[in-house]
Amino acid sequence: MARVTLDHVTKRYEDVVAVNDMNLDIKDGEFVCLVGPSGCGKSTTMETIAGLTKPTEGTIHIGDTDVTRLPPKDRGVAMVFQNIALFPHMDVYENISFGLRLRNYDKEEIDRRVDEAADVVQLEGMLDREPNELSGGQQQRVAIARAIVRNPDVFLMDEPLANLDAKLRVHMRTELQRLHKELDTTIIYVTHDQAEAMTMSDRIAVLNAGELQQIDPPLVCYNEPTNRFVAGFIGSPSMNFVEGNVVENGVETDNFEVGFDPAGIPSLAVGDQVSLGIRPEDVYLVDQIEDPDAPHLTDRIDVRTDVLEPMGDEIFVYLLLEEDQETSMEDQGMAGQLLMSVTPDTEIEGDEDVDVVLDRSKIHLFDTATGEALAHGVADLTGIGSEPAAGEVESDS
C-alpha cells in the first residue's frame, strides 16, 4: 500500500492542456474513482501516475518517493486496462505469471503468487484453461490476477469493466469491492460510469476540462456538490436546473417562486442571478404527500406532464412548466421543464395537468456566472418560510 500525491501536475500537448494544475492526495489503502465526461483528463491523470506519460509541470509521489521521472517498472504500480489484452496462446497460469517470469522469479515463488492471486479472484481450477474458454468476467479476473501477483503498492484501473455487459459489470463491481477489502491496498480507478464510482469509492474525484472540481465521499458529492457542473454530472438522471433572480423574500423564476430569507446566505444579494437546482426525487405530486402545505415545501406549481419513462422501480415524468405547456419537450429542449421521479404505482398519464411542490430543504443554489454553490437547502434559512398556499389563511398569532 502507498499514499499517492499529485502536486500541481499539469500536462500539455502543444496548445492543448489535458490536465491543469492537478492537486490530489490519495490516502494509503483508499479506493478513489476519477470520473468525468470524455476528454476531461481522467485517463491522462492516470497515465501520469503510472509513468506512461510525463507531466509538463508538477511532481508525483508514491509513498515517500518522488516518481515523477521514474519509469513505470520502478513505481510499484500495476495497471488493469479496459482492453484486457490476454495472450491468446497462453493458458491462465501463463498469462498471470508472465510478468514474474520476465523478472526471473523462481518457479516456487511464481507458483505461490499465482495460487494466491487465483484464490483472491476465484479462478481456482481454471489455471490450465485458454482465454477463449473463459467468460468475459473470468477474463477480466485473469487481468486483475496478473496485476495482483506483482504485489504493487498501487493498483491503477482504467475503465476495466467498460467492455462487459450490464449484468456482468454489476457483478464485477461487487468483486472489486471484495478485492479491495481483502487486499487492503490503494486503488485508483478511472470510469465514466457513475454507478461504479458511487458504489465502490471511498472518495470520488470529479474532473472537467482537465481540472479537479471536487474530491469527496460519494454522498457528499451527491448532496453537497461544490458547483453546478458536479451537481449536474453526479446523479442519474441529472439534477433539474431553473434560472432565477434573488428577490427580497427568496428566488423568483419565470414560473414559480421559492421563499426564504436571502440574508441567510452571506454571498447572496437581491438582484443576483442564480441557478436553482433540484433533483427529480425531490419533486412531489401534491396528491401524493400528506401535508402539501408543510413549511419545508414550496408553493404549488402548475405543470403539465409530457413524457413518461417507466423504469420498473420508478417512473420518470417530464413536466412542462405553465408558461411552456404549449411547447413540446422536443421543441424546447431542457428549458422550461422539470423531471420528476414517482413510484411505479402512481396513476399518472401524459398531457395531464397536475400540481407539484419542491422540497426546499433539498434545493441547491448556484451562482449563474461562476457556477459555484451558494447553498444546499433553503428551508432552514430564517425570516421567510413557505408562502401560504392559495386559500390558506395565516394565523394572527
Steps between C-alpha positions, in 0.01 A plus 500: 500500500610859445380855506483673160551876476473722193639846563402764240518248215438643153518317166503694174496373144614804300208742543269247671499478880388147588559534875516840663666558840375173650535460877401158636582333829386136499540328834669169565245223438236730352275420202467817292306528173587762240180590317398751239385533139709385204808716456499630858854377572432199722695248288787747453514545877514123540776473240715759677470299824593181313797663327361446151485878458742755641338811653592836353505652848462381857609195697359157584580310819415138575566448868807709587655462154492765229414290196447787256789391275512131587402238236178303561683184612660685792185662637346204681174524305297247303244591236179335385378638168166518321655273237568181696787410261550136596740290294271264305770231461566483875285334763377681813806402705738627232309827458498569874865409548633672187642804678660290773666274245641805320655606830652155549320408822561140601233241422399446861438870561307534172278206589431642846406844369285365217312269738439785745380735226276233346347441843433872548319538166336157518675335206589177677486203264522722189876550476538258209225654288554715191359855494245405231355245742420770757207739534554875482493530878748215544736661247483824695586308817806360328612855418446603862689192626787590266521832682463347847799266467731798476408605856478866391476797733223645282244350262411719201181397322397679179133417427559124545129414485403714200496210253284272715123472471282680757428199721863396510612854583276497808649165607857619443437817703429277797809292425722810491362621833573160652848506345575842647385387845705182483821656366464824699692685229484837327283497187461786251218426260403691184139478387224697331238278668348679800363176645853359518632816662216535750495137612872418518683816603618631831523834320412626153720746312286684245692647206398737225712654224816374669421659836403341829153620597443311825641205692277369777312187610226404251206624707672834565545549125133408454348706784748788518646554151758774495373647173236463233714270287536243779130533585404427140753224443453297820160337516292318241276645376663840532394780731238746372623858455277807476634852458374771735567831674540573869217714640437624852318187608682228305556405135263581218502301176283543190256240629512484879656647815694341784464683830788544746707778653791587265675663795567148628751455215778759545615483138148566367349839423169614357525518122757221467441243229505142626438148376256306714573126509265224613534125448210304342434307823443828685213607273164374631147472371276692739248214496762258632619682812324513835552872566558699179512819709782385726751782566789326323306484172459769235169635378317282252627518143262445207655267243397268222639150458678436173704180463488204740788254529413186705822358646357212702571625852404859414348715227676807363247770413596801289299804606435809288485818703188714456649756266625230265210258503420571136858410401601136490815370665644431155465866401620661824780259598578503872380857553163554663464152641557295813571131535319322782541147636191320632424150626394239240146477640435871441194561283623759254478551126647728237336836417350520848480822705640440849635697798846433641708637786875507561676404821669825607741310726640333183517808277851605393598848391789570264651827380393533136824670395755275675298184561621488861262360762337760726269284712390141546146524635309821574226371733687588820596854404339740744254775423292346224311173499296346223237745384141402587335285238209645305195527725697450821453765771803599707466492875501831689706351778 
